[in-house]
């Protein structure tokens, strides 16, 4: 969350007097226009919490303009009396009321809802060290009673349409599951079959929603994959989190494929239902993550690093506000708005720079080809290579006129108002060999860019 990628091609004099920045990569990020990868579904436009418990508090256009399509919540950090099942029925019901409100908001915009039932239990990261967990001392009675109550409340509130249930959140870390993995696996199998018996396949199941990536070196993931294979409790969505500030989705996907191959698990939808650390929740970081998610066809929900009532507001740090309910967009919001509203037609294949710092997402519409680029919290000089221009009906050599948009942050990096991207004008690029290449000057760590040309 600083400023990212100022592309200084909009002023002619910068061609001979560009910013002095260290080169970062001899291999460019690439766009391959002859590789049609399908219709845009705006896979990265989901949110972890960020939705007020008061219906319609945030005006509808803020949801609609970014293609809001996934919500993940379960009543976490609702003030007492609202700490969850382990504190009593009243505290559970107040959390359920919060989750139901968020579900209703999601359904209003035809978004899928991921239900965090660990939050309703009371293990939202704020529980004390003596808090009980399902199956403690081999006793599952409270967990079974909790599920019976939950099933009843879900049915009586028509809370089954477009619903995905996360069986537990980040069970590989002590913040949410402070017990051995074996107890978690018993809970997983028990809960999986209770949901299937109650709802069949009408409610999807998701997991393991781990903090760690499914790399071949991750023994926790190996134990989970082995269990769900032998127990035949394979979820409908494979879910994990990308919030370490390192790692990339191609490597994580390769790790998942390793465990799938090892234990004979089927292919399923991938949902990165928390992505990006707080520093990456700026225009450049968001563009980078959009590119990563689109490359492997994974759903993605923005991580949320706020707490208390703020956790239930600001669309996961896409908005600011003055007063209690007057909202405005930030720079990050403008990236998602452009991503949803402008990047239409069909997607094309891209590759990141070899240092994995610069990444791109590209589409071809009826009028323009568009490339959204972002650098992952760094500065320097990279290059962007656009290949196979002839597949767009353009000549293999000549001059390409490119229109550039900048996505800066406001006076406050996360919550400063930005009402629109910056129009940085047009610049002509001579090219040959069916490819045009130009530099990307990243003079700050937050600004993202979009490049457009007529097709």
TITITOR-784589 format. One line per 10 residues: number of its first residue (from 1); their letters; for each residue x, y, z of C-alpha. Coordinates in steps of 0.25 Angstrom, whole numbers. Last residue first. Example, Ala and Ser with C-alpha at 12.3 -4.5 7.8 and 13.67 -1.06 7.14 Angstrom:
# residues 2
2	sa	55 -4 29 ~ 49 -18 31 $
//
This chain:
# residues 455
455	xxxxxxxxxx	-36 -13 -129 ~ -33 0 -122 ~ -23 1 -112 ~ -23 1 -96 ~ -13 0 -85 ~ -17 0 -71 ~ -8 4 -59 ~ -7 2 -44 ~ -1 12 -34 ~ 3 7 -21 $
445	xxxxxxxxxx	18 4 -19 ~ 24 16 -26 ~ 33 19 -38 ~ 29 7 -45 ~ 33 10 -59 ~ 27 0 -69 ~ 35 -1 -82 ~ 29 -4 -95 ~ 29 -16 -104 ~ 20 -18 -117 $
435	xxxxxxxxxx	20 -32 -124 ~ 16 -37 -138 ~ 31 -36 -142 ~ 31 -21 -143 ~ 27 -9 -134 ~ 27 6 -133 ~ 19 10 -121 ~ 10 23 -121 ~ 6 29 -108 ~ -8 33 -103 $
425	xxxxxxxxxx	-13 41 -91 ~ -10 39 -76 ~ -25 39 -72 ~ -25 38 -57 ~ -35 28 -51 ~ -48 33 -45 ~ -54 37 -31 ~ -42 35 -22 ~ -44 38 -8 ~ -34 35 2 $
415	xxxxxxxxxx	-36 22 11 ~ -25 13 8 ~ -13 22 5 ~ -19 34 11 ~ -17 46 2 ~ -23 38 -10 ~ -17 25 -17 ~ -14 25 -32 ~ -20 17 -43 ~ -13 22 -56 $
405	xxxxxxxxxx	-20 20 -70 ~ -12 19 -83 ~ -16 19 -97 ~ -7 12 -107 ~ -5 15 -122 ~ 2 4 -129 ~ 11 7 -140 ~ 15 -3 -151 ~ 18 -17 -152 ~ 10 -30 -152 $
395	xxxxxxxxxx	-2 -23 -156 ~ -15 -23 -147 ~ -26 -32 -148 ~ -26 -36 -134 ~ -19 -49 -137 ~ -9 -40 -144 ~ -5 -35 -131 ~ 1 -48 -127 ~ 9 -43 -114 ~ 8 -31 -105 $
385	xxxxxxxxxx	21 -30 -97 ~ 21 -22 -84 ~ 35 -18 -78 ~ 40 -15 -64 ~ 46 -3 -57 ~ 47 -2 -42 ~ 38 0 -30 ~ 32 -11 -21 ~ 19 -15 -15 ~ 14 -25 -25 $
375	xxxxxxxxxx	14 -18 -38 ~ 1 -16 -45 ~ -4 -17 -59 ~ -18 -17 -66 ~ -17 -19 -81 ~ -29 -15 -90 ~ -32 -19 -105 ~ -42 -9 -110 ~ -55 -8 -118 ~ -62 -22 -118 $
365	xxxxxxxxxx	-55 -26 -106 ~ -41 -33 -104 ~ -37 -36 -89 ~ -24 -35 -82 ~ -19 -38 -68 ~ -4 -34 -65 ~ 7 -37 -55 ~ 20 -30 -50 ~ 27 -35 -38 ~ 28 -50 -41 $
355	xxxxxxxxxx	43 -49 -43 ~ 41 -56 -57 ~ 31 -45 -61 ~ 16 -51 -61 ~ 10 -58 -72 ~ -3 -55 -79 ~ -14 -63 -87 ~ -26 -56 -93 ~ -39 -52 -87 ~ -52 -50 -96 $
345	xxxxxxxxxx	-61 -38 -97 ~ -61 -30 -85 ~ -51 -23 -77 ~ -57 -9 -76 ~ -68 -10 -65 ~ -63 -21 -56 ~ -48 -18 -56 ~ -50 -3 -57 ~ -58 -4 -45 ~ -49 -13 -38 $
335	xxxxxxxxxx	-37 -3 -41 ~ -46 9 -37 ~ -48 2 -23 ~ -33 2 -20 ~ -32 17 -22 ~ -43 20 -12 ~ -58 21 -13 ~ -67 30 -5 ~ -77 26 6 ~ -86 36 14 $
325	xxxxxxxxxx	-91 27 25 ~ -85 30 39 ~ -78 43 36 ~ -69 43 24 ~ -66 30 18 ~ -55 22 11 ~ -57 10 2 ~ -50 -2 -4 ~ -45 -6 10 ~ -52 -19 11 $
315	xxxxxxxxxx	-65 -13 6 ~ -64 -2 16 ~ -71 -8 27 ~ -73 -21 36 ~ -59 -22 40 ~ -60 -7 44 ~ -69 -12 55 ~ -58 -19 62 ~ -46 -22 53 ~ -40 -18 40 $
305	xxxxxxxxxx	-30 -27 32 ~ -40 -32 22 ~ -35 -41 11 ~ -41 -39 -3 ~ -49 -51 -8 ~ -44 -59 -20 ~ -50 -70 -29 ~ -39 -77 -37 ~ -38 -78 -52 ~ -22 -81 -51 $
295	xxxxxxxxxx	-18 -68 -59 ~ -30 -60 -54 ~ -26 -61 -40 ~ -12 -57 -42 ~ -16 -45 -51 ~ -26 -40 -41 ~ -15 -42 -30 ~ -6 -32 -38 ~ -17 -22 -41 ~ -20 -22 -26 $
285	xxxxxxxxxx	-6 -20 -22 ~ -4 -8 -31 ~ -17 -2 -27 ~ -15 -3 -12 ~ -18 -15 -3 ~ -4 -21 -4 ~ 0 -14 9 ~ -12 -21 16 ~ -8 -35 12 ~ -15 -40 -1 $
275	xxxxxxxxxx	-25 -52 -2 ~ -35 -59 6 ~ -45 -68 0 ~ -35 -73 -10 ~ -46 -82 -16 ~ -42 -93 -26 ~ -53 -101 -33 ~ -51 -116 -32 ~ -42 -126 -39 ~ -43 -140 -33 $
265	xxxxxxxxxx	-35 -146 -22 ~ -26 -158 -25 ~ -18 -157 -13 ~ -4 -154 -19 ~ -10 -147 -31 ~ -18 -138 -23 ~ -7 -135 -14 ~ 2 -131 -26 ~ -9 -124 -33 ~ -11 -115 -20 $
255	xxxxxxxxxx	4 -112 -20 ~ 4 -108 -35 ~ -8 -99 -32 ~ 1 -93 -20 ~ 12 -90 -30 ~ 4 -84 -40 ~ -3 -76 -30 ~ 9 -69 -24 ~ 16 -68 -11 ~ 19 -56 -2 $
245	xxxxxxxxxx	12 -46 6 ~ 7 -57 14 ~ -8 -55 11 ~ -11 -65 1 ~ -22 -73 7 ~ -28 -87 4 ~ -40 -93 -2 ~ -43 -106 -10 ~ -58 -105 -14 ~ -68 -116 -14 $
235	xxxxxxxxxx	-61 -123 -2 ~ -56 -137 -2 ~ -62 -145 10 ~ -59 -159 4 ~ -52 -163 17 ~ -40 -169 10 ~ -39 -157 1 ~ -42 -146 11 ~ -32 -152 21 ~ -20 -153 11 $
225	xxxxxxxxxx	-23 -139 6 ~ -23 -134 20 ~ -10 -141 24 ~ -3 -136 12 ~ -8 -122 14 ~ -2 -122 28 ~ 11 -128 22 ~ 13 -115 14 ~ 25 -118 5 ~ 17 -122 -7 $
215	xxxxxxxxxx	11 -108 -6 ~ -4 -107 -2 ~ -3 -92 3 ~ -4 -89 18 ~ -14 -81 24 ~ -24 -93 22 ~ -38 -91 16 ~ -39 -107 17 ~ -49 -105 11 ~ -62 -103 5 $
205	xxxxxxxxxx	-76 -110 5 ~ -87 -107 -4 ~ -102 -106 1 ~ -112 -113 -9 ~ -103 -125 -10 ~ -110 -133 1 ~ -116 -123 11 ~ -117 -130 25 ~ -110 -143 22 ~ -99 -136 14 $
195	xxxxxxxxxx	-97 -126 25 ~ -96 -137 36 ~ -86 -144 27 ~ -77 -132 25 ~ -78 -129 40 ~ -73 -143 45 ~ -62 -143 34 ~ -57 -129 38 ~ -58 -131 53 ~ -50 -144 52 $
185	xxxxxxxxxx	-40 -137 43 ~ -39 -125 54 ~ -36 -135 65 ~ -25 -141 57 ~ -19 -127 54 ~ -17 -125 69 ~ -24 -113 76 ~ -24 -98 76 ~ -32 -96 64 ~ -35 -81 60 $
175	xxxxxxxxxx	-22 -74 65 ~ -15 -87 66 ~ -12 -89 51 ~ -15 -100 42 ~ -30 -100 44 ~ -30 -87 36 ~ -45 -86 36 ~ -54 -98 38 ~ -65 -105 31 ~ -66 -94 21 $
165	xxxxxxxxxx	-81 -95 16 ~ -85 -90 2 ~ -98 -84 0 ~ -105 -80 -13 ~ -119 -83 -8 ~ -118 -90 6 ~ -122 -79 16 ~ -137 -79 15 ~ -138 -73 29 ~ -145 -85 35 $
155	xxxxxxxxxx	-136 -95 28 ~ -123 -88 33 ~ -128 -87 47 ~ -131 -101 48 ~ -118 -106 42 ~ -111 -97 52 ~ -118 -102 64 ~ -115 -116 60 ~ -101 -112 57 ~ -99 -106 71 $
145	xxxxxxxxxx	-105 -119 78 ~ -95 -127 70 ~ -84 -118 74 ~ -88 -118 89 ~ -89 -134 89 ~ -76 -137 82 ~ -68 -141 94 ~ -55 -148 91 ~ -47 -140 101 ~ -50 -127 93 $
135	xxxxxxxxxx	-58 -132 81 ~ -62 -118 76 ~ -53 -107 82 ~ -55 -101 96 ~ -50 -87 100 ~ -40 -87 111 ~ -29 -78 104 ~ -39 -67 101 ~ -47 -65 88 ~ -44 -53 79 $
125	xxxxxxxxxx	-39 -61 67 ~ -53 -64 62 ~ -55 -77 70 ~ -69 -74 75 ~ -77 -85 69 ~ -84 -75 60 ~ -70 -71 55 ~ -66 -86 52 ~ -79 -86 44 ~ -73 -77 33 $
115	xxxxxxxxxx	-83 -77 23 ~ -78 -74 8 ~ -89 -66 1 ~ -91 -66 -14 ~ -94 -52 -20 ~ -108 -50 -27 ~ -107 -35 -23 ~ -119 -36 -13 ~ -114 -50 -9 ~ -101 -44 -4 $
105	xxxxxxxxxx	-108 -34 5 ~ -117 -45 10 ~ -105 -53 14 ~ -99 -41 21 ~ -112 -40 29 ~ -112 -55 32 ~ -98 -54 37 ~ -101 -43 47 ~ -114 -50 52 ~ -106 -63 54 $
95	xxxxxxxxxx	-96 -55 63 ~ -107 -50 71 ~ -113 -64 72 ~ -100 -70 77 ~ -99 -60 88 ~ -114 -63 92 ~ -111 -78 92 ~ -99 -78 101 ~ -84 -74 101 ~ -79 -86 93 $
85	xxxxxxxxxx	-90 -83 83 ~ -84 -69 79 ~ -79 -56 84 ~ -91 -47 82 ~ -95 -41 95 ~ -85 -36 94 ~ -80 -28 82 ~ -80 -36 68 ~ -66 -39 65 ~ -69 -50 55 $
75	xxxxxxxxxx	-83 -52 50 ~ -81 -62 40 ~ -76 -56 27 ~ -71 -58 13 ~ -77 -51 1 ~ -76 -54 -14 ~ -80 -47 -26 ~ -78 -32 -25 ~ -78 -28 -40 ~ -70 -15 -36 $
65	xxxxxxxxxx	-80 -5 -40 ~ -92 -12 -34 ~ -87 -13 -20 ~ -83 2 -19 ~ -96 5 -27 ~ -105 -1 -16 ~ -102 10 -6 ~ -95 5 7 ~ -105 4 18 ~ -114 -4 10 $
55	xxxxxxxxxx	-117 -15 21 ~ -110 -11 34 ~ -100 -23 37 ~ -90 -15 29 ~ -83 -22 18 ~ -67 -23 19 ~ -67 -38 22 ~ -57 -45 13 ~ -61 -40 -1 ~ -62 -45 -15 $
45	xxxxxxxxxx	-58 -38 -28 ~ -46 -47 -32 ~ -53 -56 -42 ~ -58 -45 -51 ~ -65 -55 -60 ~ -58 -51 -72 ~ -62 -61 -84 ~ -51 -71 -88 ~ -36 -73 -89 ~ -34 -68 -103 $
35	xxxxxxxxxx	-19 -70 -106 ~ -15 -62 -119 ~ -14 -49 -111 ~ -2 -54 -103 ~ 1 -44 -92 ~ 15 -44 -86 ~ 22 -39 -74 ~ 36 -37 -78 ~ 49 -44 -75 ~ 61 -36 -72 $
25	xxxxxxxxxx	55 -32 -59 ~ 57 -22 -48 ~ 64 -10 -55 ~ 68 1 -45 ~ 60 14 -47 ~ 64 27 -53 ~ 51 34 -57 ~ 51 36 -72 ~ 58 47 -80 ~ 59 43 -94 $
15	xxxxxxxxxx	45 37 -96 ~ 41 46 -84 ~ 40 58 -93 ~ 28 52 -101 ~ 19 52 -88 ~ 10 40 -87 ~ 20 29 -87 ~ 23 31 -72 ~ 17 19 -67 ~ 16 21 -52 $
5	xxxxx	15 7 -45 ~ 12 7 -31 ~ 9 16 -19 ~ 9 11 -5 ~ 0 0 0 $
//
